[in-house]
Amino acid sequence: MGTSMMEIERKFEAPGVGSLPDVTAVRGVASVRAAEAEDLDATYYDTADLRLLAQGVTLRRRTGGHDAGWHLKLPVGKDSRREVRLPLDAGPPREVPAELSRLVVGLARGGSLAPVAHLRTHRTRHLLCDDTGTVVAELAEDRVTAQTLGGPGRDSGVTEVTSWQEIEVELGEGRKPLLKALTKKLTAAGIKRAGSGSKLARVLGEDLGDAAPGTRAGSAGEAGLRRLSGLRDPMLRWDPAVRRDEPDSGHRMRVATRRLRSALKSYRNVLDRRRTDPVEAELKWLAGELGRARDAEVLGERLTGQTDRLPPELVLGPVRATLAEWSADTYRAAHAEVVATLSGRRYVALLKALDALLTDPPLRPAADRKAAKVLAATARREHRRVAERLDTALKPAPGRERDTALHAARKAAKRARYAGETARDTLGKRAERFTRRMKEAQERLGVHQDAVVPRQALRGLAVRAHEAGENSFTYGLLHGVQTAAADDVERELPALRRRVAKAGKRLG
């Protein structure tokens, strides 16, 4: 597997080579050391319609310099990217290595990767050191010559050549506060921030069109398409992290998937359901697939934590080791299934269907209505669903029937919360208060569900322990802990129902 590192960098327009101000006055920088100049030669790969670049992702093969190789850069946050590196000989010459191709299957929507640009850079490097001589940042003065290699709107093989100068600031890990100080120093010297976050975006960014066609400002159609696009993009960007099994990535991608599905529900009156219902169904399927690994991870952490809090004399037998092994095995199997899902045709078809909704949206007449009316009506509808399901859950005695009803109420509260989030930009504080109340209900009902689910697993572990001749007492004790946690939530149900009713009144 390729090496991975976090990269924090910012680009500036260079008025000319040799125009850097003295940065030793910046706190944390004691000296500047010149490094050997480099000549870099990079070929960038993407799909024909630049699907990677549209998500802020770049993939290149670069020779020359101290870090020659294949580089896949994935956006993490403002000025931050996760870079995955492979050596130049990671695959056949001039072909994208299989490991990197697999990481961007979703981003490319199954499209083939080919060269889209060729960049040559002469780089003058300045190493910024602290008072111990440790390199804390690098300032690079770049003279760039870029050549496009065909692409959208141009005949294949037709090239365009451009050149410019820029300054790149790259920080060492854990040095992010330094970026603000260096930026202030450079801009005070008249050096402006660059308009593009990457060299490739500067060359090809003009080819990226708007995903959504024009709609009337303030309309439900305009708000809906903006919301869908804003949720589709993070779902896509978490995809490579899930494949690499990075911490919390599966959870974050599943949340984005659920929010996207909820947004489609919120705009059912705006978009033709003959097109959106199949996409909703596939998003539900994807969220379920992503949830397997996450649920296994959370369950293992919950049971391990509860075991650690028990008095030592109540932990009989190899309980901790058994839980750790069971949790790891369950998670590994579930993650392998998730990766297989993300590499399958069904997932790629879902992504293409989402693209089609944004580029050719099936707008209904209600799309011209004011967004506030449509979103308020949706939030009220979802609120009624939560109230009704809580009423249903209060009727049966504690047991399996009530557990099932409370799980349904939790899912309804989650849908209402997402509906509130969708309406937040339009309805303001009303939607914020409503979202907060629905989140509280969801989380409290989630505590109940988190107590119900482990009991079946604990029973199975107790049976295994008994068959192996081990003491199963602790598993029974943990089973009782779950039951007590569920009972605590159930005692709160009447008060929770009143808070939910109050949230609906505040919504208006």
C-alpha positions in Angstrom: 0.0 0.0 0.0 1.2 3.5 -0.8 2.4 5.9 1.8 0.0 8.5 3.1 0.6 11.9 4.5 -1.3 15.1 5.3 -0.3 18.1 3.2 -1.0 21.7 4.2 -0.2 24.3 1.5 -1.3 27.6 0.0 -0.5 29.2 -3.3 0.2 32.8 -4.1 0.7 34.8 -7.3 4.4 35.6 -7.7 5.3 39.1 -9.0 8.7 37.7 -10.0 11.3 35.2 -9.0 13.5 36.5 -6.2 10.7 38.7 -4.8 10.2 36.9 -1.5 10.2 39.1 1.6 12.3 38.4 4.7 10.2 35.9 6.6 12.6 35.5 9.6 10.5 38.1 11.4 7.6 35.6 11.4 7.2 34.0 14.8 8.5 30.4 14.6 10.9 31.1 11.8 14.5 31.7 12.9 16.3 31.1 9.6 15.9 30.3 6.0 18.1 27.7 4.3 18.3 27.4 0.5 17.7 24.0 -1.0 18.9 22.7 -4.3 16.7 23.9 -7.3 14.5 21.2 -8.9 13.2 20.6 -12.4 9.8 18.8 -12.1 8.0 17.1 -14.9 4.4 16.0 -14.2 1.6 14.4 -16.2 -1.8 14.7 -14.7 -4.5 12.1 -15.2 -8.3 12.4 -15.1 -11.4 11.4 -16.9 -12.4 13.1 -20.2 -14.8 15.4 -18.4 -12.5 16.0 -15.4 -14.5 14.3 -12.7 -11.6 14.1 -10.3 -10.7 17.8 -10.7 -14.4 18.7 -10.1 -14.0 17.2 -6.6 -10.7 19.0 -6.0 -8.7 15.7 -6.5 -5.5 15.5 -8.6 -3.6 12.5 -9.8 -0.2 12.8 -11.3 3.0 11.1 -12.3 6.0 13.3 -11.5 9.7 12.9 -12.2 12.4 15.1 -10.8 12.7 16.5 -7.3 13.0 14.9 -4.0 9.5 13.3 -4.0 9.3 11.8 -7.6 6.5 9.3 -8.0 2.7 8.9 -8.3 0.8 11.3 -6.2 -3.0 11.2 -5.5 -4.1 14.3 -3.6 -7.5 14.2 -1.8 -9.0 17.3 -0.2 -9.6 17.1 3.5 -10.3 20.7 4.5 -9.3 24.3 3.6 -5.6 24.2 2.5 -5.4 20.6 3.6 -5.1 17.4 1.5 -4.3 13.8 2.1 -1.6 12.7 -0.3 -1.2 9.0 -1.2 2.2 8.3 -2.8 3.5 5.4 -4.9 6.9 5.0 -6.5 7.4 5.5 -10.2 7.7 1.8 -10.9 4.4 0.9 -9.1 2.9 -0.3 -12.4 3.4 -0.4 -16.1 5.0 2.8 -17.5 2.6 5.6 -18.1 -0.4 3.6 -16.7 -2.1 4.7 -13.5 -1.2 2.1 -10.8 -4.0 -0.3 -10.0 -4.0 0.8 -6.3 -4.7 4.4 -7.2 -7.2 3.5 -9.9 -9.2 1.5 -7.3 -9.2 4.5 -4.9 -10.8 6.8 -7.4 -13.4 4.4 -9.0 -16.2 6.3 -7.4 -14.8 9.7 -8.1 -14.3 8.8 -11.7 -17.8 7.1 -11.9 -16.2 4.2 -13.7 -14.6 6.4 -16.3 -11.2 5.6 -17.7 -8.2 7.7 -16.7 -6.0 9.4 -19.3 -3.4 12.2 -19.4 -5.1 15.6 -19.4 -2.2 18.0 -18.8 1.6 18.1 -18.8 3.3 20.6 -16.5 7.0 21.5 -16.3 8.1 23.4 -13.2 11.5 25.0 -12.3 11.4 25.2 -8.5 13.6 27.3 -6.2 13.1 26.0 -2.7 13.6 27.9 0.6 13.5 25.8 3.8 12.2 27.7 6.8 13.7 26.5 10.1 12.9 27.2 13.8 15.6 28.0 16.4 16.6 24.3 16.7 17.2 24.0 12.9 14.1 21.9 12.3 12.4 22.6 9.0 8.9 23.9 9.8 7.8 25.0 6.3 8.9 25.4 2.8 8.6 28.3 0.4 8.9 27.4 -3.2 9.2 29.8 -6.1 7.8 28.1 -9.2 8.1 28.9 -12.9 5.5 26.8 -14.6 4.8 25.9 -18.2 1.6 23.9 -18.7 0.4 22.1 -21.8 -3.2 20.7 -22.0 -3.7 17.3 -23.6 -7.1 17.5 -25.2 -10.3 17.5 -23.1 -13.9 18.8 -23.0 -14.5 21.4 -25.7 -11.3 20.7 -27.5 -10.4 18.1 -30.1 -8.4 15.2 -28.9 -4.7 15.9 -29.3 -5.2 19.7 -29.5 -3.0 21.4 -26.9 -2.9 24.8 -25.3 0.3 26.1 -23.7 0.4 28.7 -20.9 3.0 29.7 -18.3 3.1 31.6 -15.0 5.0 32.1 -11.8 3.7 31.3 -8.3 4.8 30.9 -4.8 3.8 27.8 -2.8 3.9 27.6 1.0 3.9 24.1 2.4 3.9 23.4 6.1 5.3 20.6 8.2 2.7 18.5 10.1 1.3 20.1 13.2 2.4 23.6 12.0 -0.9 25.0 10.7 -0.9 28.2 12.9 2.3 29.2 11.0 0.3 29.4 7.7 -1.7 32.4 8.8 1.5 34.3 9.9 3.3 33.5 6.6 0.2 34.6 4.6 0.1 37.9 6.4 3.8 38.5 5.7 3.5 37.7 2.0 0.3 39.7 1.5 1.9 42.7 3.3 4.6 42.5 0.7 2.0 42.8 -2.1 1.9 39.1 -2.9 -1.7 38.0 -3.5 -3.4 34.7 -2.9 -3.7 32.5 -6.0 -7.2 32.0 -7.4 -6.7 28.3 -7.8 -5.7 25.8 -5.1 -3.7 23.6 -7.5 -1.7 24.1 -10.7 -4.1 21.7 -12.6 -7.1 23.7 -11.6 -5.4 26.8 -12.9 -4.9 25.1 -16.3 -8.2 23.3 -16.7 -10.5 24.9 -14.2 -12.3 27.0 -16.8 -13.6 23.7 -18.3 -15.6 22.9 -15.2 -19.2 23.9 -15.8 -21.9 24.4 -13.2 -23.6 21.1 -12.2 -27.1 22.6 -12.0 -28.9 24.5 -14.8 -30.2 27.9 -14.0 -33.2 28.2 -11.7 -34.9 31.2 -10.2 -33.0 32.6 -7.2 -34.8 31.9 -3.9 -37.0 29.2 -5.5 -37.4 25.7 -4.2 -35.8 24.3 -7.3 -32.7 26.4 -6.8 -32.4 25.6 -3.1 -33.0 21.9 -3.8 -30.3 21.5 -6.4 -27.8 23.5 -4.3 -28.5 21.2 -1.3 -28.2 18.0 -3.4 -24.9 19.1 -4.9 -23.6 20.1 -1.5 -24.3 16.7 -0.1 -23.3 14.6 -3.1 -19.8 16.1 -3.1 -18.8 15.1 0.5 -20.2 11.6 -0.1 -17.9 11.3 -3.1 -14.9 12.7 -1.3 -15.1 10.3 1.6 -15.1 7.3 -0.8 -11.3 7.0 -1.1 -10.9 7.3 2.7 -13.4 4.4 3.2 -11.4 2.3 0.8 -8.2 3.0 2.7 -10.0 2.3 6.0 -9.2 5.7 7.5 -10.7 6.5 10.9 -14.3 7.6 11.0 -14.5 7.6 7.2 -17.3 5.0 6.9 -19.4 6.9 9.4 -18.9 10.2 7.6 -19.7 8.8 4.2 -22.8 7.1 5.6 -24.0 10.3 7.2 -23.6 12.2 3.9 -25.5 9.4 2.2 -28.4 9.6 4.6 -28.5 13.4 4.4 -28.6 13.1 0.7 -31.5 10.7 0.8 -33.3 13.0 3.3 -32.8 16.0 1.0 -34.5 14.0 -1.9 -37.4 13.4 0.4 -37.6 17.1 1.4 -37.9 18.1 -2.3 -40.3 15.4 -3.4 -42.8 18.1 -4.5 -40.1 19.8 -6.5 -38.4 16.9 -8.3 -40.3 14.2 -10.2 -40.5 11.1 -8.0 -40.3 8.8 -10.9 -36.6 9.8 -11.1 -35.9 10.4 -7.5 -37.5 7.4 -5.8 -35.2 4.9 -7.4 -32.2 7.0 -6.3 -33.6 7.2 -2.8 -33.9 3.4 -2.7 -30.3 3.0 -3.8 -29.0 5.5 -1.3 -30.8 3.5 1.4 -29.1 0.4 0.2 -25.7 2.1 0.2 -26.2 3.5 3.7 -27.0 0.0 4.9 -23.8 -1.4 3.3 -21.7 1.3 4.8 -23.3 0.8 8.2 -22.2 -2.8 8.6 -18.6 -1.9 9.3 -19.5 1.1 11.4 -22.0 -0.8 13.5 -19.4 -3.5 14.1 -16.8 -1.0 15.2 -19.2 0.9 17.5 -20.5 -2.3 19.1 -17.0 -3.5 19.8 -16.0 -0.2 21.3 -19.1 -0.1 23.5 -18.7 -3.5 24.9 -15.0 -3.2 25.5 -15.5 0.1 27.2 -18.2 -1.3 29.5 -16.0 -4.2 30.3 -13.2 -1.9 31.3 -15.5 -0.1 33.7 -16.5 -3.3 35.5 -14.8 -4.1 38.8 -11.9 -6.6 38.0 -13.5 -9.3 40.2 -16.5 -9.3 37.9 -14.6 -10.0 34.7 -14.3 -13.8 34.7 -12.4 -15.5 31.9 -10.7 -14.1 28.8 -13.6 -11.6 28.1 -11.4 -8.7 26.9 -9.4 -10.8 24.5 -12.5 -12.5 23.2 -14.3 -9.2 22.7 -11.2 -7.7 20.9 -10.9 -10.7 18.6 -14.6 -10.9 17.8 -14.8 -7.2 17.2 -11.7 -7.1 14.9 -12.9 -10.2 12.9 -16.4 -8.7 12.5 -15.1 -5.4 11.4 -12.6 -6.8 8.9 -15.2 -8.9 7.2 -17.7 -6.0 7.1 -15.1 -3.5 5.7 -14.1 -6.0 3.0 -17.8 -6.2 2.0 -18.0 -2.4 1.9 -14.9 -2.1 -0.4 -16.5 -4.7 -2.7 -19.7 -2.7 -2.7 -17.9 0.5 -3.6 -16.1 -1.3 -6.5 -19.3 -2.7 -7.9 -21.4 -1.6 -10.9 -24.4 -0.9 -8.7 -22.6 1.8 -6.8 -21.2 3.4 -9.9 -24.7 3.4 -11.4 -26.0 5.2 -8.4 -23.4 7.9 -8.7 -24.2 8.4 -12.4 -27.9 8.7 -11.5 -27.1 11.4 -8.9 -25.1 13.2 -11.6 -28.0 13.1 -13.9 -30.4 14.5 -11.3 -28.1 17.5 -11.0 -27.2 18.1 -14.6 -30.7 17.3 -16.0 -33.1 17.8 -13.0 -36.7 16.5 -13.4 -38.2 19.8 -12.1 -41.9 20.0 -11.3 -44.1 23.1 -11.4 -43.5 23.4 -7.6 -39.9 24.2 -8.3 -40.9 27.8 -8.9 -42.5 28.1 -5.5 -40.7 29.9 -2.7 -38.2 27.5 -1.0 -39.4 28.6 2.5 -42.9 27.2 2.0 -41.8 23.9 0.6 -39.2 23.3 3.3 -41.4 24.3 6.2 -44.1 22.0 4.9 -41.6 19.1 4.7 -40.3 19.7 8.2 -43.8 19.8 9.6 -44.6 16.5 7.8 -41.5 14.8 9.3 -42.3 16.2 12.7 -45.7 14.6 12.6 -44.1 11.3 11.7 -41.9 11.5 14.8 -44.8 12.3 17.1 -46.9 9.5 15.7 -44.2 6.9 16.1 -43.5 8.0 19.7 -47.2 7.6 20.4 -47.1 4.2 18.9 -44.0 3.3 21.0 -45.7 4.4 24.3 -48.6 1.9 23.9 -47.0 -1.6 24.3 -45.3 -2.8 27.4 -41.5 -2.9 27.5 -40.3 -5.7 25.2 -39.6 -6.5 21.6 -42.6 -4.7 20.2 -41.7 -1.4 22.0 -38.0 -1.8 21.0 -39.1 -2.0 17.3 -41.4 1.0 17.7 -38.7 3.1 19.3 -36.2 2.2 16.6 -38.8 3.4 14.0 -39.2 6.6 16.0 -35.4 7.1 16.1 -35.2 6.8 12.3 -38.1 9.3 12.0 -36.3 11.8 14.3 -33.2 11.5 12.2 -35.2 12.2 9.0 -36.8 15.2 10.7 -33.4 16.4 11.9 -32.0 16.2 8.3 -35.1 18.0 7.0 -34.4 20.8 9.5 -30.8 21.0 8.3 -32.0 21.2 4.7 -34.2 24.2 5.7 -31.7 26.0 7.8 -30.3 28.3 5.1 -33.9 29.3 4.2 -35.8 29.3 7.5 -33.0 30.5 9.8 -33.4 30.2 13.6 -36.7 28.4 13.4 -35.1 25.6 11.5 -32.0 25.7 13.8 -34.1 25.2 16.9 -36.2 22.5 15.3 -33.0 20.7 14.1 -31.5 20.8 17.6 -34.7 19.3 19.2 -34.9 16.6 16.6 -31.2 15.8 17.1 -31.7 15.5 20.9 -34.6 13.1 20.3 -32.6 11.1 17.8 -29.6 10.8 20.1 -31.7 9.8 23.2 -33.5 7.2 21.2 -30.2 6.1 19.8 -29.0 5.3 23.3 -31.9 2.9 23.6 -31.1 1.3 20.2 -27.4 1.0 21.2 -28.5 -0.9 24.3 -30.9 -3.2 22.4 -28.5 -4.3 19.6 -25.7 -5.7 21.8 -27.9 -8.1 23.7 -28.1 -10.5 20.8 -24.3 -10.5 20.3 -23.7 -11.0 24.0 -26.0 -14.0 24.1 -24.0 -15.5 21.2 -20.7 -14.8 22.9 -22.0 -16.3 26.2 -23.0 -19.5 24.3 -19.6 -19.7 22.7 -17.9 -19.2 26.1 -20.0 -22.0 27.7 -19.3 -24.4 24.8 -15.6 -23.7 25.2 -15.8 -24.4 28.9 -15.3 -20.8 29.9 -17.2 -18.8 32.5 -20.0 -16.8 30.8 -21.0 -14.8 33.9 -19.5 -11.5 32.6 -21.5 -11.7 29.3 -24.7 -12.0 31.3 -23.7 -9.1 33.4 -23.0 -6.9 30.3 -26.4 -8.0 29.0 -27.9 -6.6 32.2 -26.1 -3.3 31.7 -27.7 -2.9 28.3 -31.1 -3.6 29.7 -30.7 -1.0 32.4 -29.6 1.6 29.9 -32.7 0.8 27.7 -35.0 1.1 30.8 -33.6 4.5 31.6 -34.6 5.8 28.2 -38.0 4.3 28.4 -38.7 6.0 31.7 -38.0 9.3 29.9 -40.4 8.7 27.0 -43.3 10.8 28.2 -41.1 13.8 28.8 -39.4 13.2 25.4 -42.7 13.2 23.7 -43.6 16.6 25.2 -40.3 18.1 24.0 -40.9 16.8 20.5 -44.4 18.4 20.6 -42.9 21.7 21.7 -40.4 21.6 18.8 -43.2 21.4 16.3 -44.9 24.4 17.8 -41.7 26.4 17.5 -41.4 25.5 13.9 -44.7 27.2 13.2 
